[in-house]
Each structure stands twice: as C-alpha cells, then as structure tokens.
Amino acid sequence: MHYIFILFLSLFYTTSLQAAPSAALGYTPKYANDFKNFDYINPNAPKGGELLIYNLGNFDSFNPFVLKGLAEGFTGELRFESLMSQALDEPFSLYGLIAKDIELAEDKLSVTFKLNPKARFSDGSKITAQDVKFSFDTLKSEQAHPRYRIYWNGIREAKVIDDQTVTFYFNKINPELHLVTAEIPIFKQTKEGEFSELVLDGLMGSGAYTIEKYQGGKYVTYKRNDDYWAKDLPVRKGMYNFDKVTVKYYKDSSIALEALKAGEFDVMAVYNSKQWARDFEGTKFDNKQILKSEFTHKNNAGMQGFVFNMRNPIFQDVRVRRAINLAFDFEWANKNLFYNQYERCNSYFSNSDLAAVGEPTEAELALLKPLQKKYSDIFPQEALTQAWQPVSTSAPNSLRKNLRQAKKLLNEAGWKVKDGVLQNEKGQKLEFKVMLFQRAFERILAPFARNLEKLGIKIHYRAVDAALYQQRQESFDFDMVVTIFGQSQSPGNELLFMWHSDSADRQGSQNLIGLKNPVVDALIEKVIYAENREALVTAVKALDRVMLFGEYTMPNWYSGHHRLAYWDKFGYPEQLPLYYTATEWLIRTWWYKQD
C-alpha cells in the first residue's frame, strides 16, 4: 500500500525548517516530540504466540523491489523500513524511524536526514548514510522495478555528508518531494550487479522480522527479531507482538475459507460479499470460536473498476467506452450479488474530500478552462459544466433505457449490427477479453455479458493463475482487467505511475489504461506542485473530472469497513486507526491472548 507524507504547512510561509523528528501538512502534528506511542496501539501488549494468515496465489521471491518474480506479499511490511514512519490516525504525518531528524534546505531544493545512531540491520550491523545512498541509487537504476524510477524521478542525487548524514538534491521545487524521499526503503549494500539476482535470500532490511523457513509458493514463516533495534521507539512501541508470522498461500478464496474453518490459519480479510453474507457460518461461528467483525476506516477508496486497455484500438473512442459502461447494472448486482454491502465508486478518489462532487467550482474552472482552450479537440467539454454521475438503473433510469442510449452511441461511433454481431466499416467485430485474478468475478461478468450481447458485443472472460496474471498485466497483454487505483489522503508523485503519458509504455507501471493525454498530464503536474492543501484539493478534483468524463474505467464499488473473520485467540486495541489496511493493522497491533 502507498502513502504520501508531506511537511508542515509553515514551509510555504517561512524560509527554513529546523531539524525535527515529525512533520505534517496543514496542521501541527498530533503527537509531540516526546510522545511515547501511538494512540491506536496497546503499549503493554504481550509478546508471544504465532499469527497464521493467508494470501491468494503464490510467490517465488522475497525481493519486492524488482520486476522479476512474484514477491511474497508481506515481506516488505515485515522486513524493510523507511527513513520515517507514518501515523495511521493522521492524514499526512511522519515520525522519525531510521532517520531521527529531517531538515529542508532554505531554497527547498534539498533535504537532509540525520540517522538514528541505534538503527541496525537484522544482522546487527549499523545502518549508515552509505546504505541509504546505496538503496536510493539502486532503486533508481535499471536493476529495480520501474515504478521507483518514476516515483523518485524528481530526486537528482543523494550525497553522503558523513556516516550518519545524507542529503538528497531535487531537480526543482516540489512541495511534497522531501517527505516523499522519506518513503525510500532502506536495505543493506550488496555487491555490484547482485541486487536484481537476490530473489529468495541475501537482501537484508532492518524490520522486526526475518525469514525463518519457507516453501516457494506454499508458505513462509517470519520470526520476530529479539534484538530488533526499534522495538522501544515511539513509532514501534506495542507493535509487532507475535513471535512468528506465517503466511499460507491458497489458490482460491473458497478453499481458503474451508482452511480457516479447519484451523489452518487464524485470520481472514474478506473481500467477497456473498461469502461474507452466506458462507461464514456453522458450529464454530455459532459458539464464537471464530468471530466475524467489521472495522470502520476512513481510507480514500480510490477507484476500483474494469479498466479499458486503450492500447486496443476498439477502445479508443470514448463513445464505445461509454456504451459498454451503460450495459452494466450495478444496482441489480448490489441487490442480488452483493447483499447491498457496497457503495458505487463515484470518483477516482472515492470516500474522500478529494472526490469531484457536483459542478466544478470557480477554482477548478480556473485550471480547466485554459486546458480546454489549448486542447479543445480532446478535452471533455462536459467537465466544465456538468457533474459526472456513474451509470445507474435507479428510477427514472432503467437498463432498457441505458441500452438504447448505448446503441445510439455505438451507431454514432460507426458500429452497426451485421449478422447479429456488432461490426465497424472494416468488418472488425466488437469483442474483447477480460482477464481475471479471481473466479468470484465470473458471477458479476455473466449478467454483464448478457447485457452486452443485446448490443451485439461479445466478451470472453476467465481467471488465470497469479504468475501469469502478473506477467500479462505488467506487459499490458490484456483487453480489460479489474484493478484498484488506490489513493492516499494526499495524492502526488504516484499519479505519474498511474496515468501520466511517460508511464504508458513502461512495462510494470500501473498505467494499465495506456493513457497518453496531455490534459491529464498537465493536471497531474498541478497536483504534484500544489503549494498548499487547498490548491492540491482543487487540482485533484479537476483531474478527477477529466478522468471520469474520459470513461477510462467501468466503476465498481467500495466499502467503508474492513471485514475480518478470526479465531478468538487474539486481542487488539480498543481505539482504531483511521487510515489503514486490515492486514497491516492486525500484523502491527494485535497480540496473542495469554492463558
């Protein structure tokens, strides 16, 4: 999961910042410099026991920083740490971890970190400024996953000042870049050219756990490091309480459910509404051996949707994308398939104050109108005057009405029914494939496919194994996939990796749409270089409008709750964080009940 961290707003009104162990945007950080622990943890949580969790698919790598291989899903959380750590009950706050202090230069073109002299790698060796520079240089090189070169593109270089001090220099002023720099994961130096070859062992971090044993694609057991250097720091007090964390891999969520009931693992985060409503039942649930709980969150839900790969020529016309969208009946699916558990994604920043709701404000129009004038041939004119709404079959709308509108759009785009199949003037048929990671989506696609058939559109869909799915997604070898464009509470540089033209041809990027749109590019720049929170919100909303009216995805749904089923042998803090994933919360803050 990605987070953005930004410095206190006073940066924009003063010339310098004194070195400090915490930072936040637009408010005084919640926790004072001498705070003892975060409010959402139990500082006296007992240590011990083993947590058994599950994941879907398989893995063949413990190096999450390279394109090669399928990395184990929890190895980053458990084994590697960054310079500073985020509080999960504040939108944009950082507190010292490997770095004890941060200082922004007067000209805002560099940032300096002072390292904690107690910081150690898992083998007990000291973390130095040379290790920090090595980590950055490696992640910016061709050896690492391309996402890092895009994300930290604005950082020109890192220089070692002394063993405990490192300075990063920027290409130009960027209001968030000094705190984005604090996200860099730190690992021990390796031999020249060795980094990309360290797949299953050899890459060492400074996290709370080390690998004890594993079987590729089946399971891995992480063992808590008794000499973990940061265990008494305020940002780690009361965290990582299990002696061991074992991750077991399953091919299918239905198989995983039966394994949970059999006691093969302890906790299951549930993402299938039908399962949650109907399948989590039986004697062990009735007698409370296994508990079902929903935990609220305030996460920016982003956009989950069926993504059009615009590298396929049939999706180039916005009228075609809109017509396909009109064939999806969310209200029917929510009632009959989801048990009314979901809200419709109405934004690329759903469930947040960043969503473009209603008509554009004057401030938004001030950004949009110059782009409409400059790029009038591709600019979505509706973004200036209308409030975007997802397709709906709620009265006075209906599926029949939507399909009639879809047919009209397809005809305008040059697609006509011939011999029962929709074709263009060249005789090309309007058909495409949907690549799935989970078979659960097949029940959603079946009625959607029947609706499309009424328009003369044919789709094929099937689930593939995890390795093939990742390979084809990273090489953009698909027509349509389901994905989540996850967002932080303060979007920034990661948008370059999602939707900027520069990432469209970079294999491994999250620009699954294949988007090359100068209007989107310009608005992303406005977001990244926003000088304060108000300007950032305005730019994000303007970007949201252009993306929504571009019809690049068929919006799915979200929930404001995490659904967890777990064996009754754990304790957790009474106070919940605000912005968190279910698995990071339970791994960081839960504990094993003592007899």
C-alpha positions in Angstrom: 0.0 0.0 0.0 1.3 3.5 -0.9 1.3 6.6 1.3 2.3 10.2 0.7 3.9 12.2 3.5 4.1 16.0 3.4 5.6 18.6 5.6 4.0 21.1 7.9 2.4 24.0 6.1 4.7 26.6 7.6 7.2 25.5 4.9 5.2 27.6 2.4 5.4 30.7 4.5 8.9 30.5 6.1 12.3 30.2 4.6 13.6 27.2 6.5 12.7 24.4 8.8 14.7 23.3 11.8 15.6 19.7 12.1 12.7 17.8 13.7 11.5 14.2 14.4 8.0 14.8 13.0 6.2 16.6 10.2 2.7 17.1 8.8 0.9 19.2 6.2 -1.5 21.9 7.2 -1.7 21.2 10.9 0.5 20.7 13.9 1.4 17.0 14.2 -0.9 15.2 16.7 2.0 13.7 18.6 4.5 15.9 20.4 8.2 15.3 20.0 8.3 13.4 23.3 5.3 11.2 22.6 5.6 7.6 24.0 3.4 5.6 21.5 0.6 6.0 19.0 -3.0 6.1 20.5 -4.2 3.2 18.4 -1.8 0.6 19.9 -1.5 -1.1 23.3 2.0 -0.1 24.6 1.7 -3.0 27.1 0.7 -5.7 24.6 2.2 -9.0 25.5 4.7 -10.6 23.2 4.5 -14.2 22.1 2.5 -16.7 20.0 2.2 -17.1 16.3 -0.1 -15.4 13.8 -1.1 -17.5 10.8 -2.6 -15.5 7.9 -3.3 -16.3 4.3 -2.7 -14.9 0.9 -4.1 -15.8 -2.6 -1.9 -17.0 -5.4 1.8 -17.9 -4.9 5.3 -16.4 -4.7 8.8 -17.1 -5.8 10.7 -14.0 -4.5 11.5 -12.2 -1.3 12.7 -9.1 -3.1 9.8 -6.7 -3.5 11.9 -4.1 -5.3 12.5 -5.9 -8.7 10.2 -6.6 -11.7 11.4 -10.2 -11.8 9.5 -12.8 -10.0 6.3 -12.7 -7.8 7.2 -11.2 -4.5 5.8 -12.6 -1.2 3.0 -10.2 -0.2 4.1 -9.4 3.4 7.9 -9.3 3.1 8.0 -5.6 2.6 6.0 -4.9 5.7 7.9 -7.3 7.9 11.5 -6.9 6.7 12.1 -3.5 5.3 11.8 0.0 6.8 12.0 3.6 5.5 13.6 6.7 6.9 10.4 7.9 8.6 7.1 6.2 9.6 3.5 7.3 9.2 0.9 7.6 11.9 -2.3 5.8 10.9 -4.6 8.2 12.7 -3.5 11.3 10.8 -3.8 12.0 7.1 -0.2 13.1 6.3 2.1 12.8 9.3 5.6 11.4 9.6 7.7 10.5 12.6 11.3 9.5 12.8 12.4 5.9 12.4 15.7 5.2 10.7 16.1 8.9 10.4 15.8 10.8 13.7 15.7 14.3 12.1 14.7 15.9 8.8 15.8 19.3 7.6 14.6 21.1 4.4 17.1 23.4 2.8 16.3 27.1 2.7 15.8 27.0 -1.1 13.7 23.8 -0.8 15.9 22.1 -3.3 17.4 19.6 -1.0 16.6 17.7 2.2 18.9 16.3 4.8 18.3 13.3 7.1 20.2 12.6 10.3 20.1 8.9 11.0 19.3 7.3 14.4 22.7 6.0 15.7 20.8 3.0 17.1 19.5 1.9 13.7 20.6 -1.6 12.8 20.0 -4.1 10.0 18.7 -7.5 11.0 22.2 -9.0 11.3 23.1 -6.3 13.9 25.3 -4.2 11.6 24.9 -0.4 11.7 22.8 1.4 9.1 24.9 4.2 7.6 24.3 7.1 5.2 26.2 5.0 2.6 23.4 2.3 2.9 20.8 5.0 2.4 22.5 6.3 -0.7 23.0 2.8 -2.0 19.3 2.0 -1.5 18.3 5.1 -3.4 20.8 4.7 -6.2 19.8 1.0 -6.7 16.1 1.7 -6.7 16.6 4.5 -9.3 18.7 2.1 -11.5 17.6 -0.4 -14.2 18.0 -3.2 -11.7 14.9 -2.2 -9.8 11.2 -2.1 -10.7 10.5 0.8 -13.0 7.9 2.3 -10.5 10.7 3.6 -8.4 12.4 5.5 -11.3 9.1 7.2 -12.0 8.2 7.9 -8.4 11.5 9.4 -7.4 12.3 11.0 -10.7 12.4 14.4 -9.2 15.3 13.5 -6.9 18.5 14.2 -8.7 21.0 12.5 -6.4 21.9 11.5 -2.9 25.2 12.6 -1.2 26.8 11.2 1.9 27.8 14.0 4.3 29.1 11.7 7.0 28.3 8.2 8.3 25.1 9.5 9.9 24.0 12.2 7.5 22.7 12.1 3.9 21.4 14.8 1.7 19.0 14.4 -1.3 19.1 17.0 -4.1 16.0 17.8 -6.2 15.6 18.8 -9.8 13.2 21.6 -8.9 11.0 22.7 -6.1 8.3 20.2 -5.3 6.1 20.7 -2.2 6.0 17.1 -1.3 9.3 15.7 -2.5 11.3 16.0 0.7 8.7 13.9 2.5 8.3 11.5 -0.4 12.0 11.0 0.0 11.4 9.7 3.5 9.5 6.8 2.0 12.6 5.2 0.5 13.0 1.7 1.8 16.5 1.0 3.2 18.4 -2.2 2.7 22.0 -3.3 3.2 24.5 -2.8 0.4 25.1 -5.7 -1.9 27.9 -6.5 -4.4 27.9 -4.7 -7.7 25.2 -6.1 -10.0 24.0 -8.5 -7.4 20.8 -6.7 -6.3 18.5 -8.0 -9.1 19.7 -11.5 -8.6 18.8 -11.6 -4.9 15.4 -13.1 -5.2 14.9 -15.6 -2.4 17.6 -14.6 0.0 20.5 -12.2 0.6 18.7 -8.8 0.6 18.7 -7.6 4.2 16.5 -5.0 5.8 16.0 -3.6 9.3 12.5 -4.7 10.0 11.0 -6.5 13.0 11.1 -9.9 11.4 13.5 -12.2 9.5 12.7 -15.3 7.3 12.8 -18.5 9.3 11.6 -21.0 6.8 9.6 -21.2 3.6 8.4 -23.4 0.7 8.2 -21.5 -2.5 4.6 -20.7 -3.4 3.2 -22.5 -0.4 4.1 -20.7 2.9 6.7 -18.6 4.7 7.3 -18.2 8.4 8.8 -15.0 9.6 10.5 -14.9 13.1 10.5 -11.8 15.2 14.0 -10.5 15.8 14.5 -10.4 19.6 17.2 -7.8 19.1 15.0 -5.6 16.8 16.6 -2.2 17.2 13.5 -0.1 17.0 11.2 -2.0 19.4 11.2 0.7 22.0 10.9 3.7 19.7 7.6 5.6 20.0 6.7 4.7 16.4 7.1 0.9 17.2 6.2 0.7 20.8 3.5 -2.0 21.3 3.8 -3.2 17.7 4.8 -6.5 16.0 3.9 -8.6 19.0 3.9 -12.1 17.6 6.9 -14.3 17.9 6.2 -15.7 14.4 4.0 -14.7 11.5 3.3 -17.5 9.0 1.7 -16.7 5.6 0.0 -19.6 3.8 -0.9 -19.4 0.2 -4.2 -20.7 -1.4 -5.3 -20.7 -5.0 -8.9 -19.7 -4.3 -10.8 -17.8 -1.6 -13.3 -20.6 -1.2 -10.6 -23.1 -0.5 -9.1 -20.5 2.0 -12.4 -20.3 3.8 -12.6 -24.0 4.4 -8.9 -23.9 5.6 -9.9 -21.1 8.1 -12.7 -23.2 9.4 -10.3 -26.2 9.8 -7.9 -24.0 11.8 -5.1 -24.0 9.2 -4.8 -20.2 9.7 -6.2 -17.6 12.1 -7.5 -14.5 10.3 -9.2 -13.9 7.0 -9.9 -10.5 5.5 -13.0 -11.0 3.4 -13.5 -9.2 0.1 -16.3 -11.3 -1.3 -19.7 -10.0 -0.2 -21.5 -13.3 -1.0 -19.0 -15.2 1.1 -19.4 -12.7 4.0 -23.2 -12.9 3.9 -23.7 -16.6 3.4 -20.6 -18.8 3.9 -19.2 -17.7 7.2 -21.5 -19.9 9.3 -21.5 -23.2 11.1 -20.8 -24.5 14.6 -17.5 -22.7 15.1 -19.2 -19.4 14.3 -22.2 -20.2 16.4 -20.2 -21.0 19.5 -17.9 -18.0 18.9 -14.7 -20.0 18.3 -14.5 -18.0 15.1 -15.7 -14.3 15.2 -17.0 -12.1 12.5 -16.3 -8.3 12.9 -16.5 -5.2 10.7 -14.0 -2.5 11.4 -14.6 1.0 10.1 -12.0 3.1 8.3 -11.7 6.5 6.6 -9.4 5.3 3.7 -9.5 7.1 0.4 -11.1 4.2 -1.6 -9.7 5.4 -4.9 -11.2 3.7 -7.9 -11.9 0.0 -8.4 -13.1 -0.8 -11.8 -13.0 -2.8 -15.0 -10.1 -1.0 -16.9 -10.2 -0.4 -20.6 -6.8 -1.0 -22.2 -6.7 1.8 -24.7 -3.8 0.2 -26.5 -6.6 -1.9 -28.1 -7.9 0.3 -30.9 -11.6 -0.7 -30.3 -11.4 1.2 -27.0 -10.0 4.5 -28.5 -13.4 6.1 -29.0 -15.0 7.4 -25.7 -18.4 6.7 -27.1 -17.6 3.0 -27.2 -16.3 3.0 -23.7 -19.4 4.9 -22.5 -21.7 2.4 -24.3 -20.0 -0.5 -22.6 -20.4 1.2 -19.3 -24.1 1.7 -19.9 -24.6 -2.1 -20.1 -23.5 -2.7 -16.5 -26.3 -2.8 -13.9 -24.7 -2.0 -10.6 -28.0 -1.7 -8.7 -29.1 -5.2 -9.7 -25.7 -6.6 -8.8 -25.6 -4.9 -5.4 -29.0 -6.2 -4.5 -28.7 -9.7 -6.0 -25.0 -10.5 -5.7 -23.6 -8.2 -3.1 -26.4 -8.2 -0.5 -26.4 -4.4 -0.6 -23.0 -4.2 1.1 -21.4 -1.7 -1.3 -21.3 1.9 -2.4 -20.7 2.7 -6.1 -17.3 4.3 -6.9 -18.2 7.8 -8.0 -14.7 9.1 -8.2 -11.1 8.1 -8.7 -10.8 9.4 -5.0 -14.0 7.8 -3.6 -14.8 8.1 0.1 -12.7 11.3 0.5 -13.0 15.1 0.3 -11.0 14.9 -2.9 -13.8 13.5 -5.0 -15.2 15.8 -7.6 -18.8 16.1 -6.4 -21.3 18.4 -8.1 -20.5 21.0 -10.7 -17.0 22.5 -10.9 -16.0 25.4 -8.6 -14.5 28.6 -9.9 -11.1 27.5 -8.7 -11.4 24.2 -10.6 -12.6 26.1 -13.8 -9.5 28.3 -13.5 -7.4 25.2 -14.1 -9.7 23.5 -16.6 -10.6 26.4 -19.0 -7.0 27.1 -20.2 -6.6 23.3 -20.9 -9.9 23.3 -22.7 -8.7 26.1 -24.9 -5.3 24.6 -25.6 -6.5 21.0 -26.2 -10.1 21.6 -27.4 -10.0 18.6 -29.7 -9.5 16.1 -26.8 -10.9 18.0 -23.8 -14.1 16.5 -22.4 -16.4 19.5 -22.7 -18.8 18.2 -20.1 -16.2 18.6 -17.4 -16.7 22.4 -17.5 -20.5 22.4 -16.9 -21.7 19.1 -15.6 -21.5 16.8 -12.5 -20.3 13.4 -13.6 -22.5 10.5 -12.4 -21.9 6.8 -12.7 -24.3 4.8 -14.8 -27.5 3.9 -12.9 -30.6 1.9 -13.3 -32.4 3.5 -10.4 -35.6 5.2 -11.4 -36.2 7.1 -13.6 -33.4 5.3 -15.4 -33.6 1.6 -16.4 -31.4 -1.0 -18.0 -33.6 -0.8 -21.1 -33.2 2.9 -21.3 -29.4 2.7 -20.9 -29.0 0.0 -23.6 -31.0 2.2 -26.0 -28.6 5.1 -25.3 -25.6 2.7 -25.7 -26.9 1.5 -29.1 -27.2 5.2 -30.2 -23.6 5.9 -29.1 -22.3 2.8 -30.9 -24.0 3.7 -34.1 -22.6 7.2 -33.9 -19.1 5.7 -33.5 -19.6 3.6 -36.7 -20.5 0.3 -35.1 -23.6 -1.4 -36.7 -25.1 -4.9 -36.1 -24.5 -7.2 -39.0 -25.4 -10.9 -38.9 -26.2 -10.5 -35.2 -22.7 -9.1 -34.4 -21.6 -5.5 -34.0 -19.1 -4.5 -36.6 -17.4 -1.4 -38.0 -16.9 -0.4 -41.6 -13.8 -2.6 -41.8 -15.7 -5.6 -40.7 -14.0 -5.7 -37.3 -16.1 -7.2 -34.6 -16.6 -5.5 -31.3 -15.4 -8.2 -28.9 -12.8 -8.3 -26.2 -11.4 -10.5 -23.4 -11.5 -9.8 -19.6 -8.6 -11.3 -17.6 -9.5 -12.1 -14.0 -7.4 -13.0 -11.0 -10.3 -14.4 -9.0 -13.1 -16.7 -10.2 -15.5 -14.8 -7.9 -15.8 -12.1 -10.6 -17.3 -14.5 -13.1 -20.7 -14.3 -11.4 -20.5 -10.5 -11.9 -19.4 -10.7 -15.5 -22.0 -13.3 -16.6 -25.1 -10.9 -16.4 -22.9 -8.1 -17.8 -22.0 -10.3 -20.8 -25.7 -11.0 -21.4 -26.4 -7.3 -21.5 -23.6 -6.7 -23.9 -24.9 -9.5 -26.2 -28.1 -7.5 -26.6 -25.9 -4.8 -28.2 -24.1 -7.3 -30.4 -20.9 -7.1 -28.3 -19.3 -10.3 -27.3 -16.9 -10.7 -24.3 -14.8 -13.6 -23.1 -13.6 -13.9 -19.5 -11.6 -16.3 -17.5 -9.4 -16.4 -14.4 -5.7 -17.1 -14.7 -3.1 -18.1 -12.2 -1.3 -15.4 -10.2 2.1 -15.6 -12.0 0.5 -15.4 -15.5 -1.8 -12.6 -14.3 1.1 -10.5 -13.1 3.2 -11.2 -16.2 0.4 -10.2 -18.6 -0.7 -7.2 -16.6 2.9 -5.8 -16.4 3.3 -6.3 -20.1 -0.2 -4.9 -20.8 -1.2 -8.1 -22.6 -4.9 -7.8 -21.9 -8.1 -6.1 -23.2 -9.7 -5.5 -19.8 -8.8 -6.3 -16.2 -10.2 -5.4 -12.8 -7.9 -3.2 -10.8 -7.8 -0.7 -7.9 -6.2 2.6 -8.4 -5.5 3.1 -4.7 -5.0 6.6 -3.4 -3.5 8.2 -0.3 -5.1 11.0 1.6 -2.8 13.3 -0.4 -2.1 12.2 -3.9 1.1 13.2 -5.6 4.0 11.6 -7.4 2.4 8.2 -7.6 0.0 9.6 -10.2 2.9 9.7 -12.6 3.0 5.9 -12.4 -0.8 5.6 -12.8 -1.9 7.9 -15.6 0.9 10.1 -16.9 2.0 9.7 -20.6 5.5 8.9 -19.5 4.4 5.7 -17.9 2.2 4.4 -20.6 4.9 2.4 -22.4 6.9 1.4 -19.3 6.2 -2.2 -18.6 5.4 -2.8 -14.9 3.8 0.6 -14.5 0.2 1.0 -13.2 -0.8 2.9 -16.3 -3.0 0.0 -17.3 -5.2 2.3 -19.3 -2.4 3.2 -21.6 -3.3 6.8 -21.0 -1.5 9.4 -23.1 -3.4 12.6 -22.5 -1.8 16.0 -22.2 -4.7 17.3 -20.3 -4.3 14.6 -17.7 -0.5 15.2 -17.7 -1.0 18.9 -17.0 -3.4 18.3 -14.1 -1.1 15.7 -12.5 1.6 18.4 -12.6 -0.8 20.8 -10.9 -1.4 18.2 -8.1 2.2 17.4 -7.5 3.3 21.1 -7.4 0.4 22.4 -5.4 1.7 24.9 -2.9 -0.8 24.1 -0.2 -3.7 21.8 0.8 -6.4 24.0 -0.8 -4.6 24.1 -4.1 -4.0 20.3 -4.0 -7.7 19.6 -3.4 -8.7 21.8 -6.3 -6.2 20.2 -8.7 -7.2 16.7 -7.7 -10.9 17.5 -8.2 -10.1 19.0 -11.6 -8.1 15.9 -12.5 -10.9 13.6 -11.2 -13.5 15.3 -13.5 -11.3 14.8 -16.6 -10.6 11.2 -15.8 -14.3 10.5 -15.1 -15.6 12.0 -18.3 -12.9 10.1 -20.2 -14.8 6.9 -19.3 -11.5 5.0 -18.9 -12.9 2.5 -16.4 -16.2 0.9 -15.6 -16.5 1.9 -12.0 -17.0 -0.9 -9.4 -17.7 -0.4 -5.7 -16.2 0.1 -2.3 -17.0 -0.4 1.4 -16.1 1.8 4.4 -15.5 -1.3 6.5 -12.8 -4.0 6.8 -14.5 -7.4 7.2 -12.5 -9.9 9.3 -13.2 -13.4 10.4 -10.7 -14.7 13.1 -10.3 -17.3 15.7 -11.0 -16.0 19.2 -7.4 -16.1 20.5 -6.3 -12.5 19.8 -6.5 -9.1 21.5 -6.4 -5.8 19.7 -6.5 -2.1 20.8 -9.9 -0.6 21.6 -9.1 2.5 19.5 -9.0 2.0 15.8 -6.7 4.0 13.5 -8.3 6.0 10.7 -6.3 5.2 7.5 -5.2 1.6 7.4 -5.4 -1.8 5.6 -6.8 -4.7 7.6 -3.7 -6.8 7.3 -1.2 -4.1 8.3 -3.3 -3.2 11.3 -3.5 -6.8 12.6 0.1 -7.5 12.0 1.3 -4.3 13.6 -1.1 -4.0 16.6 -2.8 -7.3 17.5 -1.4 -9.7 20.1 -1.9 -13.3 21.2 -4.0 -13.8 24.2 -2.1 -15.2 27.2 -3.6 -18.2 29.0 
